[in-house]
Amino acid sequence: MRMGMIGLTVVAMLLLLVIIGVVIRAIMQRQYEKALIDYQNKILSQEMDEVRSIYMTMRGWRHDYHNHMQSVKAYLAKDNITEAKEYINRLEEDLADIRLLFDTGNLNVDAILNAKISLALENGIRCDYKAVIPKELSVSDIDLCVVIGNLIDNAVEACRTVKQEEQFLRLYIAPLKQQLYITVTNATSEVVRKLDEEYISKKRGDHGHGLKRINNVVKKYDGYINRKNEPGVFVTEIMLPL
C-alpha cells in the first residue's frame, strides 16, 4: 500500500514537472516572439528614418528643380562648362538614391513604397503598381509599413526563384467600401502549403516570420487576409478598416 502511494506520488511529481516544463517553454516562446517583434520594429523604424530622409531629399530636389536649372544656365552663360558638369553630377548623385514612384501624401508609406519598388525594378523585376492612401487611417503608419514592406519583400524574394523574364510584381492599394484594400501578386516557383491556418514555404524557413508579422497586424485591427497559391503565382489580399 505504502509503495503504491509512493509510486503515485512519483508519477504525480513527474507529471507536474512535465506541465511546468511545457508552461515555461510556452512563456519563453512568447517572450522570444515579443523580443523578436520589438527588435524588428526597432530595425524597421530605423530603416524608415533612413528611407524618409532619402525621400525628402528627392522631394526637395523636385521642389527646387527651377532653381537648379537656373544655376546650370548661369554656369553655361559664362562658359563655365566644368562647373556646370560638376553641378549636374552632384544632382545625379542625389537622384540616384531613390526613384519617386509614389506620392500618396502619406510620407512614411511613400518612403517605404518608393524604396521597395525601386529596389525591385533595379533587380529587373517587372512591376505594375498603384497606391491611393486616405489621409485618415485607423491603422498606424508603422503597422501599415510592416504589412506593405513584408508583402513586397516576400514578393521580391519569391520572384528570385523564377527566370528573369518571368519575374513580375503587381501591387494595388486603395480604399474599398470603408476598408483599405491591399493586394500583391507575384511570380513564384515555390509550392506554399497551408498548415494550421498559416502559409508555410517549403523552401524558405525564415519566410514564416514575414507572414506572421503580416497576420499579427491584420488580427490587431480585425482585418481580413486571403492568400492564394496557384501554379507560378502567389496572391495576397488584405482588408484593413479605415
N, C-alpha and C positions, 0 to 999 in steps of 0.2 A: 504493500500500500504506500509506504513511505517512498520507495523507489519510483513508484508510478507518479507521485506528486512531484518528485524532483525532476523526472523526465518531462512532465507537463510544464514545469517552471522553466526548464531549459529551452523547450520549444517556444514558449511564450516570449522569453527573452530574445531568442533568435529572430522571431517574427517582429518584435519591437525594434530590434537593430536594423532589420531589413527596411521596415517602414521609415525609421529615422533616416536611413541612408537614401531612400527614394525622395523623401521630403527635402533633405539637404541638397541633393542633386538638382531637384526642381528649382529650389531657391537660387542655387549657384547659376543654373542655366538662365533664369530670369535676370539675375544680376549681370551676367555676361552680355545678354542681349541688350539690356538697358545701357551698359557701358559702351557697347559697340555702336548703338544708335546715337548716344551722346557724342562719341568720337566722330562718327560720320557727319553728324550735324555741324560739329565744330569745323571739320575739314571743308564741308560744303559752304559754310559761312565765309571761310577764308577765301575759297575759290570764287564765291560770288563777289566778294570785295574786289578781288583782282580783276575779274571779268567786267564788273561795273566800272572800274577805273578805266579800262581799255575802251569800253563802250562810250563813256563820257568823253574821252579823248576824240573818238570818232565823231560824235555828235558835235563837239566843239569845232572840229575841223570843218564839218559841213556848214556850220553856222558862220564861220569865218572865211568861207570859200571866196567871197568877193574880195576881201582884204588880201588874201593870199595871191589872187590873180593880179591885183593892183601892184603888189610887191614885185612879182615876176615881170610885169610890164615895165616897171620903173627900172629894174636892172637891164632889161633889153633895150630900153630907150637910151640908156647911157652906154650901150655896147658892152656891158659887164656880163658877158656870156658865162664865164666861170662861176661868178656869184649866183647867177640865175640857176645854173645846173645844180650847184650845191644846195640852194634853197629848195628846189624841186626834189632833190634826193632826200632831204630831211622830211619833206612832206610824205614821200613814198614810204619812209620808214614808219611813220605814224599810221599810214593807211594799211600797211602790211599786217598789223596786229589783228585786225578783225574786219569782216565784211558787215556792212549794215543791211541786213536782210529783213529785219523785223523792226517795226516802230509802232507798237500797240498802245503806248502810253504808260505801260507798267514797266518801270525801269529794271526791276530785278528779273522779271520774266523775259524782257527784251534782251537783257545781258546774257542770260543762260541760253536762250534760243539762238542768238547770233553766234555765240561761241561754239555750241554743239553742232549746229547745222553747218557752220563754216568749216569745222573740222571734218565733218562727213564729206562735204564737197571736195575738200583738199585731198581726201583719201580716195577720190574717184567714184564715190557713190552717187548715183543719180537721185536727186531729191526733188520732191514736189511738196510744197508747204504753204499753209495759210494759217494765220492766228489772229483772232479778234478777242481781246481781253476786256471785259467790262471794268469800269472804274471802281465799282463797289463789289467786293468779293467777301464771302464769309470764310473762305479758305485763306490762311495766312500765306504771304509770299514765299516764305521758306518751305512750307509744305507743298505748295504748288510747284516750286522749283525742284523739290525732291522727286515728285511724280514725273515731271517733264524731263528732268535730267536723267533719271534712271531709265525711262522709256527709250530715250534716244540712245543712251549708252548701250542698252541691251540690243537695240535695233542695229547699231553700227557693228557691234561685236558679232551678231548673227550674220550680217552681210559678209563679213570676212570669211565665212565658211563656204561661200559660193564663188564662182568665177567672176572676175571684174566686170565683164559685160552683163552679168545677170544681177548685179547688185542694185537695189533700189530701196528708197525710204520715202514713205508718204506720211505727212503729219498734217492734221487738221484740228484746230481749236476754235470753238465759237460757242456763244450762248444758244441753248436749245431748250425751250419750254421750262424756263426758270432754273435751268441747270447749265453748268459749264461742261460742254461735250469735248472730250479729248480722245483722239484716235491716232494710233500709229500702226502702219502696215509696212512690213519689211520682208526682204528676201531671206531665206534661210535654207540650209541643207539639213538642219537638225530635226530630230523627232522629239517632241516635247510631250511628256506623259502627265496625266493628272493623278495626283496622289493626295488623298485626304484634303480635297478642295484646293490643293496647291499645285502649280505647274512646275515641274522639275525637269531640267535639261539632262539628257543622258550623257552629254559631253562636257558640260561646264559645271563643276561643283559650286563655284562661287556665284553662279548666275542666280541662285536662290535668294541671296541676300538682297539683290536689287528688287526682285519680285516681292519679297516680304516687306520691304520698306514701302513699296507702292501700295500693297494690300493694307498696311497699317494706316496710311494716310486716308485711304478710301473708307476704311472702317471708322476712323476717327470722326469723319464728317457724315456718316451714314450714307455714303455714296453707293455707286453701282460700278461693278467691273465685270467685263466679259472678255475672255481670251479664246481665240480660235486658231488652231494649228492645222493648216491644210498643206498638202504636198508643195514644198518650195516657198510657202508663205506663212507668216505669223502675224496675227492681228490682235491688237489690244484696244478695247473701247472702255472709256471711263466717263462716268457722270458724277459731278460734284455740285452740291447745292450752291446757288448764288447768294 
